[in-house]
Amino acid sequence: MNKVEICGVNTSKLPLLTNQEKEDLLIEIKNGNKSARETYIKGNLRLVLSVIQRFSNSNESADDLFQVGCIGLMKAIDNFDTTLGVRFSTYAVPMILGECKRFLRDTQNPIRVSRSLRDVAYKAIYAKEQLQKKMDREPTIEEISKEISMSKELIVNALDAICNPVSLYEPVYQEGGDILYIMDQISDKKNKEEHWVEEISLRDAMNHLPKREYDIIKLRFYEGKTQTEVADEIAISQAQVSRLEKNALKYMKNYLKE
């Protein structure tokens, strides 16, 4: 972040614009003067540098962040309303910050998300913020859906996709030496007591089978192999596997009824 030259730009020689020059250039920009736009961009590159300093602890290169920040700056210039009565920097900093944060979120997320899905998520987030200002409350998914004319399912999927995964061992609360992790807050519907009892009963029934039938049930239902694969593995015909499997299941069923 202490580089003098970023993306071929010598940051120690960046121009500075006076307030009057900024006002005059903004008028020219609104009139479609492309040269004035270029001059205004160059005159505000120091603003981009000051913003990307906030991300000095990230692993991204200063060059990449500078380019992304410049995109935010250009968006701010194109959308700035001079009648708002605010300084350009006040309007531009959040735009530059937003572009940098979006870039970092997209590049650092371990799960790859398509650009179209990310765009849906960003539209939904922006719409949510705007609706919240108007309604003075948290908008519902249905209201966001109507605002951006997209289905509720697509919005939910998009918002879920851009969320960074959280470790089950992420601490959420600590008191004294006791730490409460996310996994402690999640119920396990699969491994309930009745399922443990069923598993023990099935294991017990299998242990009473002859070795060959035991192997067939284990290979078929615990390792997910087909009857043909089982036949090849224990060197008998598929028809024999089918017959022995039926007999074993019948025996186990009767054993569990006792």
Secondary structure, 3 states (H helix, E strand, C coil): CCCCEECCEEHHHCCCCCHHHHHHHHHHHHCCCHHHHHHHHHHCHHHHHHHHHHHCCCCCCHHHHHHHHHHHHHHHHHHCCHHHCCCHHHHHHHHHHHHHHHHHHHHHCCCCCCHHHHHHHHHHHHHHHHHHHHHCCCCCHHHHHHHHCCCHHHHHHHHHHCCCCCCCCCEEEEECCEEEEHHHHCCCCCCCHHHHHHHHHHHHHHHCCCHHHHHHHHHHHHCCCCHHHHHHHHCCCHHHHHHHHHHHHHHHHHHHHC
